[in-house]
Amino acid sequence: MPFEIEKIKKKALEYKPEPVSAEDTVILRTNQGDMKLILYPEIAPKHCHNFKKLANSGFYDGTTFHRIIPNFMIQGGDILSRDSKDSNDGQGGPGWTVDAEFSNEKHEKGILSMARSSDPNSAGSQFFICHNSSPHLDGKYTVFGKVVQNIEIVDKIANIPTIYSETRKMCYSRIPEKSNEENWVELIDPKTRQKIYSKVPDGISKDSFRFEVNSKLRNNQPAFPIRILSIRVN
């Protein structure tokens, strides 16, 4: 798989797309349904060119939406999500970066924007689609398009169970009456900052179990793969 990923990255690097036009449309196909998007080459020309280059070279085919936060966004585009390791999802890129093209465009529902690290000029291949208005991102992340058809697919993906949501279902707001407190661990829900409790299974140390549950509570990966079948810009 590492060799295959390097081949895909090399193909993307060498691929020369047609210039991006304001009439271009994006068809994003997933195993949950398809979406149609448009690009904003007039405000983010470098990002639109980069996205078209990656999409039409096949770079995104077989990747996933690896990060899902309901009422916020769904994130995908990491080449490493093609492999069998969940632990490295969110860490990959094409091998180059694109400088920021911040604008006055608002991060509203359906907006297509570029993910990055703390460095404003670190965008590579990962993108996100807003599931809700997120004004705290305005002027800090590069908006370069939006969903114009089948926005309900964003809703569907955003509401798919995640490792966090499935783990949270197994926790309690308080230790049940008549339960031995020694058999429970106290945790903090990272989203609500409230105390929650989880029962320690037999044969597992409290410290090991606490570490395991804490890791899952901080995991926004979907409970099953949300596969990007293809993205094409034409």
C-alpha positions in Angstrom: 0.0 0.0 0.0 2.8 2.6 0.7 4.1 2.0 -2.8 0.6 2.4 -4.3 0.1 5.7 -2.4 3.5 7.0 -3.6 2.4 6.2 -7.2 -0.8 8.1 -6.7 1.0 11.1 -5.4 3.5 11.0 -8.3 0.7 10.8 -10.8 -1.0 13.8 -9.1 2.2 15.8 -9.1 2.7 15.2 -12.9 -0.9 15.8 -13.9 -1.6 19.0 -15.7 -5.3 20.0 -15.5 -7.2 22.3 -17.8 -7.5 25.9 -16.3 -10.2 26.2 -13.8 -13.3 27.9 -15.1 -16.2 29.6 -13.2 -18.4 27.2 -15.2 -16.7 24.1 -13.8 -18.7 21.8 -11.6 -17.6 19.2 -9.2 -19.2 15.8 -8.9 -18.3 14.2 -5.5 -19.4 10.6 -5.4 -19.5 8.7 -2.0 -20.9 5.4 -0.7 -23.6 7.5 0.9 -24.7 9.4 -2.3 -23.4 12.0 -4.7 -23.1 15.8 -4.4 -22.6 18.6 -6.9 -20.4 21.5 -6.1 -19.1 24.7 -7.7 -15.7 26.3 -7.3 -14.7 29.9 -6.6 -11.6 30.5 -8.8 -12.1 34.2 -8.6 -11.3 34.3 -4.9 -9.1 31.2 -4.4 -7.5 30.4 -7.8 -4.6 28.4 -6.4 -6.8 26.2 -4.2 -9.2 25.6 -7.1 -6.4 24.7 -9.4 -4.9 22.4 -6.7 -8.3 20.7 -6.1 -8.9 20.1 -9.8 -5.4 18.7 -10.2 -5.9 16.3 -7.3 -9.5 15.4 -8.3 -8.9 14.7 -12.0 -5.7 12.8 -11.4 -7.6 10.3 -9.3 -5.9 11.3 -6.0 -9.1 11.4 -4.0 -10.5 8.1 -5.3 -10.8 5.6 -2.5 -10.1 8.0 0.3 -12.6 8.7 3.1 -14.3 11.3 5.1 -12.2 10.5 8.1 -13.4 13.2 10.5 -17.0 13.9 11.3 -18.4 16.4 13.8 -22.2 17.0 13.6 -23.3 20.6 13.3 -19.7 21.6 12.4 -18.2 19.8 9.4 -17.1 16.6 7.6 -13.5 16.4 6.5 -11.8 14.2 3.9 -9.1 14.1 1.2 -6.3 12.4 3.1 -4.4 9.9 0.9 -3.5 7.9 4.0 -7.2 7.0 4.6 -6.8 4.6 1.7 -4.6 2.3 3.8 -5.7 -0.1 6.5 -4.5 2.1 9.4 -7.0 4.3 11.1 -4.4 5.8 13.3 -2.7 7.8 10.6 -5.9 9.3 9.1 -5.7 13.0 9.0 -1.9 13.1 8.7 -1.4 12.8 5.0 -1.1 15.1 2.0 0.0 15.2 -1.6 3.7 16.2 -0.9 3.2 19.9 -1.4 1.3 22.8 0.1 -0.8 25.8 -1.1 -0.5 29.3 0.3 -3.5 30.7 2.1 -6.1 32.6 0.1 -8.3 34.0 2.9 -11.3 36.0 1.9 -14.5 37.5 3.2 -16.5 34.4 2.2 -18.5 33.1 5.2 -18.2 29.5 6.4 -21.9 28.6 6.0 -23.6 25.3 5.6 -22.4 23.6 2.4 -19.2 25.7 2.0 -16.1 23.8 0.7 -13.0 24.9 2.6 -9.4 23.7 2.9 -8.1 22.0 6.0 -4.6 22.9 7.3 -2.4 22.8 10.3 -1.5 25.7 12.5 0.6 27.1 9.7 -1.8 29.2 7.4 0.2 28.1 4.4 0.0 24.4 5.0 -3.0 23.3 3.0 -2.4 20.3 0.9 -5.2 17.9 -0.1 -7.5 17.7 2.9 -10.8 19.6 2.7 -13.9 20.0 4.7 -17.6 20.8 4.0 -19.4 22.8 6.6 -22.5 21.1 8.2 -23.4 24.4 9.9 -22.4 28.0 10.0 -19.0 28.3 11.6 -18.1 32.0 11.8 -15.0 31.2 14.0 -13.3 29.9 10.8 -14.0 33.0 8.7 -10.8 34.7 7.4 -8.7 31.8 8.9 -9.4 29.0 6.4 -9.6 29.2 2.6 -13.1 29.0 1.2 -13.0 27.7 -2.4 -16.4 26.4 -3.3 -19.8 25.2 -2.1 -22.3 22.4 -2.5 -25.1 23.3 -4.9 -27.0 20.0 -5.2 -27.8 17.2 -2.8 -26.8 19.0 0.4 -28.8 16.3 2.2 -25.8 14.0 1.7 -23.7 16.3 3.9 -26.5 15.9 6.5 -26.5 12.2 6.1 -22.7 11.9 6.5 -22.5 14.3 9.4 -25.1 12.2 11.4 -23.4 8.9 10.9 -22.2 7.3 14.2 -18.6 8.1 15.1 -16.2 6.4 17.5 -17.0 9.3 19.9 -20.8 9.0 19.7 -20.7 5.2 20.1 -18.4 5.4 23.1 -20.5 8.1 24.7 -23.5 5.8 24.5 -21.7 3.4 26.9 -21.1 6.1 29.5 -23.3 7.4 32.3 -23.9 10.8 33.8 -23.6 9.2 37.3 -22.7 5.9 38.7 -25.9 3.8 39.1 -27.1 3.3 42.7 -25.9 0.2 44.5 -22.9 -0.1 42.1 -19.4 -0.5 43.5 -17.6 2.8 42.7 -14.4 0.9 42.5 -15.6 -0.7 39.3 -16.1 2.6 37.5 -13.8 5.3 36.1 -14.6 9.0 36.0 -14.0 10.8 32.7 -14.6 14.2 31.1 -16.7 14.4 27.9 -14.4 16.5 25.6 -17.4 18.1 23.9 -19.6 19.0 26.8 -16.8 19.2 29.5 -19.1 17.3 31.9 -18.2 14.4 34.1 -19.2 11.0 32.9 -18.6 7.5 34.1 -17.8 4.2 32.5 -17.8 0.7 34.0 -14.5 -1.1 33.9 -14.8 -4.6 32.4 -13.4 -7.6 34.3 -9.8 -8.3 33.7 -8.7 -4.8 32.7 -6.9 -2.3 34.9 -8.6 1.0 35.6 -5.7 3.0 34.2 -5.7 1.0 30.9 -9.4 1.3 30.6 -9.5 5.0 31.3 -6.8 5.6 28.6 -8.7 3.5 26.1 -12.1 5.3 26.7 -10.4 8.7 26.7 -8.8 8.0 23.3 -12.2 6.9 21.9 -14.0 10.0 23.3 -11.5 12.1 21.3 -11.9 10.2 18.1 -14.2 11.8 15.5 -13.7 9.1 12.9 -16.9 7.5 11.6 -17.8 4.1 13.0 -17.6 2.7 9.5 -15.8 4.0 6.4 -17.4 6.8 4.5 -15.8 6.2 1.2 -15.1 8.9 -1.5 -15.6 6.9 -4.7 -14.4 9.7 -6.9 -14.2 13.5 -7.4 -14.1 15.0 -10.8 -14.1 18.6 -12.0 -15.4 19.4 -15.5 
